[in-house]
Amino acid sequence: MTELIKIHEHKGQKVVSARELHAFLGSKRQFADWIKQRISQYGFIDGQDYTTFHKIVNRSKTTEYAITTDMAKELCMVENNDRGRLARRYFIEKENEYRQLVKQFQIPNTFAEALKLAAAQQEEIELKNKMIAEQKPKVLFADSVSVSAKTILIADLAKIINQNGIDIGQNRLFKWMRENGYLLSKGDYYNRPAQRYIEMGLFKLDEFVKTTADRTITSFTTRVTGKGQQYFINKFLNSKQQAS
């Protein structure tokens, strides 16, 4: 795919210029107003989702935002236009290309490098086996959930977590997910899963479009996948074990 927006490397993360993204999306709002409103509305975190820096342009100081590609994808989604959808697909494709490059195996040049690589791989295998052994008692129930193709509502997930000895109900689980960033907490997308967790496979979004005489209304239902059920059950079980 042709490069639409330049992707940079910053402290080990892939980032883009929010100003460049704003220009590509064709927003008619002033950049400063647009980015500040988006950050406030969707709960983006300074130092995690974006960083700011100053730049001198024509002897004037401007505030620039370097945003992660995850944040960029969410901004594209909420823009809800063809340019936003095109940019979001572009970021996803670039991330997939990067993952494929990372996975490529590098052949060692010397026998010493080969030994070092073999030792590192063995250490990684042993660490993974240890983690599996430690977690096995806690994930026994959740493993049976993860193989199911059935998705459930968050209210049903609260019941399952409750059955596993965690005192939580539907409203408290919704609140916990909002406070921990799994669900959006402001605006028209209140209680909608953050895009990064949809792409992780934790949630599935059922969207419904209703057209009236004067407008089109889009509503949605958030559902938890089998993988998501395993993820959240284990998270609560682990927290309970650490607290005991």
N, C-alpha and C positions, 0 to 999 in steps of 0.2 A: 504494500500500500504506500502511496506517495506520502511524504512527510507533511502532515497538516500543521502540527504544533511541535516546536523543538522540545525534546525531553532531555533534561540535564541530570547529572549525578551530583547529589549533595549529601554528605555524611552517610554514605551507604544507601541512600534512598533515591528513587527515581522521582524527579520533581519537574514541574512546568511553571511557566510564568502565568500568574493569574491574569495579568493584563493582556497577554497574548491570547489566552483562552477567551476572555471577555470580548476581544476584537473579533475572534473567529466566530463566536456564537452570534454576533450581530446584535447584541443588546443595545437598546436605545438609551439606557440609563447611564449616568456618569459612572466611570469605573469605581471611584472611591465609595460612592453610595451603594453600588451594586455588591461589591465584595464585603463591605461591613454588614450589610443587611443579610447576606447569605450566611456569613459566619455566625451572626446572632441567631438567625432563624433556625439553623440546622445544627447548632451546637458544636461547630468545629473548634478544635483545641490548639492554641498557640504552642509551638514546640513539638506537637505530635502530628497534626494535619497540615500545618503550614508554618513558615517562618517569615518575618518581615525584614526588609533592609531598605536603605535609602540610596537613591540614585540622583545624580545631577543631570538634568536635561535642560538645555538652553538657559543655563545659570539658575535654574529653579530646582529645588529639592523635591523629589517625589518619593512616596512610599510604595515599595514594590512587595509583592507576596509570592514566595516560592511555595507552591502547594504540591502535595503528594498526588500521584496519579489516582489513588483511591478517592481523594477529595475531588479531583478534577472530574472523575466519572460521576460522582454524586451531583456535582454542579451541572454537568451535561444533562443528567436525567431530569432534574427539577426544572431545567430551562424549557423542556417539553416542546421542542421544535425539531425540524429536520437536521439543522446544523448540530444541535446537541446530540441527537442520536448518532449522527455520522462520527462526531468526535469521540463519543463513548466507545463505539466499535473500534475506532482507531487505537485508543489506549489499551483496550483488551487485547487486540492483535499484537501490539508492541510488547505487552507483558508476556504473552505466550511465546513470542520470538525470543525474548530474553531468557525465559525459563529453559527453553530448548538449548540455548547456548551454554547455560550454567551446567546442564546435565551432561554435556559432552565430556567424554573421558579423556583426560590428558595423559599421554603415554610418558612415563618417566624416561629421562635421558641417560641415567646412570644406574648401576646396581644399587648404590646407596639410596638413591631416590626411590627405587622400587621397593626396597626394604622398609623405608620410612612410610611409603604409601600403604603397604600391606599392614604395617603395625597400626596405622591410623584407622584403616578400615576394620581391623579386628577389634580395636578399642570401641569403635562406634557400634559394632554388632553386639559386643558384650554389654555396652551401656543400654542399648535398646532392649536386650533380653532381660536385663535387670529391672528396667522400668515396667516391662510387661508383667514380670513376676510380681512386682510390688502392687501393680494396679489390678491384677486379675480378680481378687476377691471383691473389689469395689465395682468392677464393670460387668460382673456376671449377668445381672439383669439387663443392663443397658445394651450389651452385645446382642441379645435376642431382639431388641428393638431396632438396632441399626440395620438389620437385614430386611426389615419390612419396608415395602414400598408405600405403605399407608402414611398419609400426612394427618396431623391432628391440630386442633385449635390450641391456643395458648392456655385456655381454660382447662382443657383435657390434660395438658402437660402438667399443670399445677396439681391436678388430682393424682397423677402418677408419682410426682415428686413427693407429695404428701403421703402416699402409700409406702414410700421408701423411708419414712421416718422423719421427713423434713416438714416442719409446721409452716406451710405457706398456702395462700389461697390465690384465686385468679387476680384480684386487684393488686395484691402485693407483688405477684410475679411480674405483672405489667410494669409496675413502678420500678422494680429492680432492673428489668431489662432497659427501661428508659434511662435510669441513672447510670447504668454501665455501658450505654452507647449502642446496645443491640437494636433498640427501637428509637426512631426519631421522636423528639419531645416537643417540637414546636410546629406551628403553621398547618397548612393543608395536609401535610404528610404525617400528622401526629399518629403515633403507634405503627407507622410503616417501618419495616426492617431497613436498617442501613444497608446500602448497596453491597458493601464489602462482605456482609454476612449472608446475603443472598448468594453471592458468588462462591462463598465457602461451602454452600450447600446446606446451611442450617435452616433456612426458611424457604418457603414457596409462596408466591404472591398470586392470589386469584383476583384479577381485575374485572370490573363490570362497568360497561358504558351504557348510560341511559340518556336518550335524546328527547328533549321536550320541545315545545314550539319555539322557545327563544334561546335555549342553551343546551350544551351537552355536559352531563355530569359523570365523572369517573369516580367510582368507589372501589374499595378493595377489601379483601379478607386475608389476614396473615395466618399462614399455616406452618407448622413445625414439621420438618422432614424426619425420617428415621435417623439420619445422621445427627440432626439437631437435637432430637430426643436424647440420644446417647450423650451428646456434648453437654447438655444442660443438667441431665441427671448426674453425670460424673462430677460436674463442677460443684453441685450442691453436696454430693456425698463426700467429695474431697474436703470441702469447707467444714462439713460436720466433723469429719475425722480429725482435722487439724485443731478444731475448737475443743475436742474432747481430751 
